[in-house]
């Protein structure tokens, strides 16, 4: 009970720090936030992005080809909440607040002592860099929380009867994280041998599901990001074929 109260208090403190006047500070949406909000609004209203594409996995936006995870989170929020700056920043705010609790459990999973795990959570709650990015619609912030959540579930030592259910929860979290920001995709291949080692490489039935699932996630997301990479390859400091540059 005492530990639960500590978690609740830590979450509330981190949430309040991040939520205070979040719709007013920063005073306006930056261009990336505005692009995320605009595409989410269009998808919610018409099912198409600003370029007329139906429910794309990546959004051309103003030529930077954003991944769609954050936008689809906004689509869900726009169905139940008003169009407002604070709503645009809400997924990042919640992700940053929840990351504090996830950080504690992740630290425990990787064998930190209880006191060190608590210190890690406190640092996540109070570090200016995490507060700053939680107060903006920052895709990497949402992706980080999803990835840490997935990783914590995959690496946790649990009873066999719960293992399959936990793995099945972790895999879509991993998929959503790589379609929100590309960094998790670069890290996932390094997670595969760790899972096999922790669960016993001879006991294939214990690691086959998560490893096969992550390979599928890597394949699906990798093919999509490879396409994005080729689309961005023509954008340099000397050449940019985006619409806004042509209008100057």
N, C-alpha and C positions, 0 to 999 in steps of 0.2 A: 504493500500500500504506500509506503514511504517513497519507494522508487517511482511508482506511478505519479505521485504528486510532484516529484522532482521533474519528471518528463513533461508533465502538463505545464508546470511553471516555466520551464525552459522554452517550451514551444510558444507559450503566450508572450513571453518577453521578446523572443526573436520575431514573432509575428507583429507585435505592436511597434517595435523599432522600425520594421520594414513598411508597415501599413500607414504610419502617421503621415497624413497629407500626401499620400502617394499619387493622387490625381492632380496635385498642384505643384509638387516638387519632384522632378523637374517640371517647369511650368508648361511646356508644350511637348508633344510627341516629336522625337527626332524622325528623320526620314525613313529609317528602317522600321520603327514602330508604326509610323503612318502607313507604310507599305503593307505590313502584316495586317493591320486593322482593315485597310481598304479591301484587300483580297479576301479576308474573312467575311466582311460585310457582303461582298459580291457573291461569294460562294453560298452564304446563308440565304440570300435573296433569290439568286438565279441558278445556283449550281455550277457557275462558271467563274473563272478568275478574270482579271482585267484584260487578258488577251483572248478571252472567249474559249478557254480550254476547260473541259468538264472534269472537275475533281482531280486535278493533276497531283502527282507525287512530288513534283518540284514546280516552283512558281518562277516564271521568267522575271516577274516584277519589273524593275527598271534596268534589267540586264545583268543582275548579279545572281540570278537563279537560286532562290532560297529553297531550302527544304521545307516540307509542308506541315511538319508535326505541330509547331506552335500555332500555325494558322488554323488547323483543324480543332485544336483546343479552344481557340477563340470562337470558332463557328458554334461549338456547343454552348459556350457562355452567352453568345449573342442571342441565342434562342430563349434564354431565361432572364437575362440582365440587360439594362439599357446600354445604348452606345455611349460610352464614356471613357475618358482617358484611363481612369483607374481600373476599368474592366480589361482594357488592353494589357495592362501590366499585371493583372491578377494571376495568371498562370505562373509567371516568374516569381511573384511575391510568395505564392503558396509553396512553390518548389523550393525556394530559398529557406522558408520557414521549416518545412518538413525535412530538408537536408540536415538540419541540426540533429533531429532524432535518428535519421538514417545513419548519420556519421557515427553516432554512439554505437549502434548495433554493428556497423561495418568494422569499427575498431575492435569490438569484442570478437567478431568472427575471425579477424586476423590476429587474434591472441594478444591484444593489448590488455593490460591490467585494468580493473574497474576504474581506478583513479585516473589513469591515463585516458581511458575512453570518455570519461566525464569532462576532462580538460579539453579533449579534442572537440567535443560537442559545444562547450562554452566558447571556444575559439571560433567555431563556425557561426555561432550565434552573434558574436560581437565584432568579428574582424571587419574593418571598413570595406574591404574589397567585396565581400559577400553581401554586405548590406547594400552597397552601391548597385551591384548588378541585379539584386532582387527588387530594386525599385524602378527597373526599366523592363520593357518587353525584350528580354535577352534570351535568344533561343538556347544558347549554351548552358544557361542556368537551369532551364527546364530539363535539357538533355542530361546534365550532370546528375540531377536528382533521380531521374528514371534509371540511369545507368548504375548508380550506386545501389539503388533499391534492387535491381535485377542481380547485380553482383553479390550483394549480401545474401539473397535467397539461394543463389547457386552455390555459394561457398559454405553456407551454414551446415553444421552437422545436425541432422534431424533424424527421427525414427523413420524406418523404411516405409511404414504405412502412410506417412505424410509426404514422402519424398516426391512422388509423381505429381501430386497436386501443387506442390511448391514450385517444381520445375515448370509446370504448365503455366503458372502465374509469371515466372521470371522471363520466359521466352518472349511473350508479347511486350513486356516492359523493355527488353533489349531492342526489339524491333522498332518500337516507338522512339526510343532514344536515338537510334541511328538515322531515323527519318526526321529528327528534330535538329540534330547537329552532327557533323561528320566525324568528330573526334572519337566517339565510342567505337565506330567501325574500325579504326586503326588499332584499338586496344583489344578488341574481341579475340583476334587470333592468338594473343598471348594468354588468354583466359582458358582456352581449350586444354592445353597440357596440364594446367594447374588443377582443373576439375578432374581429369583422369588420374592424376597423382594422388589427390586428396581422397578419391573414392576407391582407389586401388585399381591399377591398370589391368589386373587379371580378372577383376569383377566387372566385366563389360556391361552387364545388365544394369549396373548402378549408374554408369555414366553415358550409356548409349543415347538415351533420350535427350539430355541437355546438350551433348556434343553435336548430335545430328541436327537438333533444332538450331543451335548457334551457327553451324555450317550453312544451314538454309537461310538464316538471317543475313549472314555475311554475303552469300551468293545473291540474294534478292537486292539488298541494299548496295552491294558492290557494283552490280550491273547498272543500277540507277545512277550512282555517283560517278561511274566511269563515263556515262553519257553526259552528265553535268560538266565533268572535267573537259571533255572535248568541246562543249559549247563555250566554256570560258577561255579556251586556249587562244582565241583570237583577240582577247582583251589584254592590252598592254598599256604602258604609259604613253606609247606612241600611237596606239590604235584602239578605239573603242566604238563599236558599232551600235551602241544603245541609242534609243530614240532621243533621249534628252540631250545627248552631246550633239546630235545633228541639228538641233533647234537653236544652238548658240550662234 
